[in-house]
Amino acid sequence: MTGAGAGTAPFLVDSHCHLDFPDFCDELDAVVARAGQAGVGYMVTISTHLSKFAQVKAVAERYDNIFCTVGIHPHQAGTEKLTTAEELADLASHPKVVGIGETGLDFYYEHSPRDVQETQFRAHIRAARATGLPLIVHTRDADDDTVRVMDEEYAEGGPFPGLIHCFSAGPELAMKAVVMGLYISVSGIVTFKKADDLRATVKDVPLDRLLVETDSPYLAPVPNRGKRNEPAFTAHTAACLAELKGISADELAAATTANFFRLFAKAAQSVGHS
């Protein structure tokens, strides 16, 4: 299947979804087709288990307009074997792998020991720096420690590209990320009724640092909240974001897609997007 290309009308990119999950296995072709019909030209299916990377990679290999990442979610940090930056970098040499992660710290559920999460996080940061591929950061109830680890790694080894995915924190983390050169990826949470604080924070993030995502099958945006999320629903999040920014849907699509290809340079090269 072929996705949107350069020279077409503005289209969206779902920068973070989980198309290898069982939720999609029976109708993946239909899910990808609906995304295209909704104006979502490209998708990135995100790795959460290194032990299941082959499944993630297989989805990306199956469709021209789907890329993937390689990494270990903090929930799985304690059950997956400890990895190294070198191992991640080696797996990332596959032509469809355009990012490192998702990785980070999650102290809300604490499915994995905190020290192991941090060890894995640091390995991913070093792989991102070594490969030049963006780091996909997951942080929940761990903002201070996430910033500490990134600061320490930045001071020790230098900058690395990346984004805070499914951003739901406050202005302090948003501005810290921007100062470090990272991007902010906005999910359907921004459409939720009680997300006023998040909307206020996102409104102040520079337009040239914003991406959109679904994190599907989770967090379906209004008006689909409570349903299984899918990449087509990126359009609802984008519409909310456009309203917050006071710009048209086409302007928002053009900006976030340009941001995506600037950050995910390997994806841009593979599709000839400039």
C-alpha atoms as one frame of an Amber mdcrd trajectory, in Angstrom:
protein
   0.000   0.000   0.000   1.221   3.455  -0.812   0.811   6.546   1.350   0.609
  10.234   0.568   3.612  11.816  -1.048   5.189  15.172  -1.644   3.118  17.645
  -3.611  -0.261  16.472  -2.322  -2.710  18.495  -0.216  -1.824  18.745   3.484
  -2.138  15.442   5.276  -1.627  14.296   8.839   0.865  11.881  10.337  -0.076
   9.676  13.280   3.312   9.774  14.972   2.497   7.122  17.579   0.227   4.082
  17.316   0.439   0.387  18.128  -0.732  -1.447  15.038   0.899  -4.720  16.066
  -1.452  -5.012  19.056  -4.129  -7.741  18.994  -6.835  -5.031  18.860  -6.084
  -4.582  15.152  -5.086  -8.043  13.968  -8.418  -8.956  12.380  -8.868  -5.782
  10.326  -5.530  -4.105   9.868  -6.064  -3.443   6.156  -9.368  -1.716   6.927
  -7.801   0.340   9.739  -5.027   1.551   7.442  -7.550   2.295   4.667  -9.730
   4.342   7.046  -6.673   6.320   8.100  -6.018   7.272   4.505  -9.653   8.248
   3.992  -9.396  10.528   7.044  -6.322  12.263   5.618  -3.696  10.432   7.650
  -0.919   9.883   5.135   1.657   8.136   7.317   1.780   6.275  10.617   4.504
   5.153  13.008   3.813   1.898  14.829   5.720   1.909  18.101   7.740  -0.862
  19.713   7.029  -1.686  23.372   8.801  -5.057  23.700  12.151  -5.853  22.134
  11.071  -9.512  22.203   8.138  -8.604  19.918  10.042  -6.290  17.607   9.676
  -8.730  14.708   5.893  -8.230  14.826   6.221  -4.439  14.842   8.672  -4.561
  11.959   6.384  -6.885   9.977   3.557  -4.322  10.096   5.846  -1.588   8.789
   7.182  -3.852   6.046   3.641  -4.659   4.934   2.612  -1.059   4.172   4.482
   1.641   2.277   3.078   4.394   4.505   3.863   2.852   7.905   7.166   3.196
   9.732   8.200   1.705  13.062  10.517   2.129  16.029  12.554  -0.199  18.208
  12.507  -0.062  21.986  11.155  -1.154  25.355   8.273   0.566  27.134   8.951
   1.366  30.810   6.152  -1.044  31.768   8.191  -3.841  30.193  11.606  -2.656
  31.416  11.666  -5.227  34.212  10.519  -8.241  32.190  12.438  -7.675  28.946
  16.136  -8.408  29.083  18.377  -5.422  29.681  19.387  -3.963  26.367  22.306
  -1.829  25.259  22.573   1.207  23.053  24.556  -0.899  20.606  21.851  -3.555
  20.333  19.173  -0.924  19.754  21.304   0.863  17.166  21.908  -2.387  15.308
  18.175  -3.161  15.115  17.502   0.427  14.075  19.530  -0.052  10.903  16.448
  -1.636   9.302  15.148   0.776   6.631  11.667   1.029   8.181  12.916   1.845
  11.715  12.761   5.624  12.128  12.911   6.097  15.916  14.113   4.717  19.256
  11.536   3.772  21.897   9.142   4.146  23.336  11.110   4.462  26.527  11.111
   6.575  29.662   9.772   6.441  33.201   6.316   5.510  34.488   5.918   5.862
  38.256   2.106   5.788  38.114   1.732   2.064  37.533   5.294   1.038  38.454
   5.029  -2.227  36.560   8.855  -2.284  36.545  11.385  -1.261  39.208  12.354
   2.388  38.958  16.071   1.736  38.739  15.602  -0.731  35.865  13.373   1.745
  34.032  16.114   4.346  34.349  18.822   1.973  33.137  16.790   1.087  30.052
  15.916   4.748  29.473  19.589   5.722  29.434  20.404   2.964  26.924  17.695
   4.284  24.606  18.936   7.870  24.920  22.435   6.773  23.949  21.080   4.811
  20.990  19.172   7.870  19.800  22.300   9.972  20.025  24.401   7.358  18.229
  21.946   6.813  15.378  20.525  10.325  15.088  17.039   8.801  15.264  14.493
  10.520  17.520  13.854   9.236  21.026  10.196   8.581  21.872   9.796   9.441
  25.556   6.974   8.147  27.754   6.669   9.872  31.130   3.906   9.554  33.711
   4.097  10.753  37.301   7.851  10.933  36.762   8.474  14.343  35.248  11.223
  15.398  37.663  13.167  12.168  37.196  12.616  12.204  33.442  14.117  15.698
  33.274  16.972  14.689  35.581  17.936  11.703  33.421  17.713  13.705  30.195
  19.729  16.552  31.717  22.445  14.171  32.913  22.639  12.409  29.566  22.676
  15.724  27.724  25.508  17.026  29.919  27.526  13.821  29.604  27.108  12.972
  25.939  25.532  15.926  24.201  22.149  16.526  22.582  19.853  13.913  21.128
  16.712  14.260  18.985  13.344  13.258  20.354   9.837  13.997  21.535   7.641
  13.672  24.590   4.838  11.434  23.364   1.201  11.599  24.491   2.027  14.792
  26.323  -0.107  15.261  29.449   2.201  17.167  31.794   2.463  20.828  32.707
   4.193  23.844  31.188   7.474  23.215  33.017   8.138  19.916  31.216   6.873
  21.312  27.913   9.248  24.259  28.024  12.143  22.109  29.249  11.632  19.772
  26.298  11.517  22.666  23.840  14.701  24.185  25.294  16.435  20.808  24.881
  15.397  20.726  21.234  12.688  18.111  21.695   9.174  18.093  20.268   5.776
  17.658  21.923   3.361  15.056  20.549  -0.312  15.621  21.357  -2.830  12.787
  21.709  -6.598  12.617  22.077  -6.307  13.594  25.739  -6.280  17.218  24.576
  -9.940  16.812  23.501 -11.139  15.499  26.882 -13.597  17.657  28.813 -11.404
  17.963  31.910  -8.160  18.675  30.028  -8.271  22.462  30.365  -4.808  22.639
  31.941  -3.322  20.539  29.162  -4.968  22.673  26.501  -3.543  25.795  28.147
  -0.059  24.268  28.120  -0.243  23.013  24.532  -1.558  26.359  23.330   1.771
  27.929  24.366   4.014  25.314  22.727   5.528  26.736  19.523   3.726  25.449
  16.444   7.013  24.285  14.941   7.486  21.835  17.829   4.118  20.061  17.741
   3.184  16.634  16.407  -0.102  14.722  16.595  -0.705  11.091  17.491  -3.368
   8.633  18.589  -1.489   6.211  20.886  -4.106   3.832  19.509  -5.720   1.554
  20.485  -5.844   3.754  23.602  -7.186   7.252  24.369  -9.699   7.772  21.581
 -10.439  11.499  21.230 -13.841  13.121  21.512 -16.245  12.329  19.804 -15.045
   8.706  19.862 -13.995   8.563  23.507 -14.629   5.148  25.015 -14.168   3.359
  21.694 -11.078   1.610  20.419  -8.801   4.297  19.051  -7.290   4.062  15.571
  -5.091   6.260  13.333  -8.063   7.776  11.464  -9.020   9.548  14.693  -5.869
  11.676  14.480  -8.086  14.098  12.582 -10.144  14.879  15.714  -7.067  15.667
  17.774  -5.694  17.807  14.965  -8.973  19.742  14.714  -8.855  20.511  18.445
  -5.221  21.580  18.171  -5.965  23.836  15.197  -8.718  25.545  17.180  -6.368
  26.052  20.137  -3.777  27.607  17.864  -6.298  29.726  15.985  -5.344  28.342
  12.584  -7.071  26.309   9.892  -7.063  22.534   9.784  -4.923  22.640   6.637
  -2.364  24.913   8.311  -2.191  22.622  11.321  -1.782  19.561   9.108   0.944
  21.216   7.051   2.843  22.362  10.154   2.680  19.111  12.125   3.554  17.022
   9.075   6.535  19.260   8.299   7.583  18.938  11.946   7.290  15.164  11.764
   9.516  14.867   8.711  12.019  17.341  10.151  12.354  15.243  13.301  12.000
  11.832  11.638  14.552  12.575   8.937  15.001   8.926   8.009  11.295   8.706
   7.171  11.566  11.879   5.089  14.477  10.457   3.119  12.682   7.183   2.435
   9.625   8.872   0.938  11.358  11.821  -0.702   9.566  14.367   1.487  11.153
  17.793   1.725
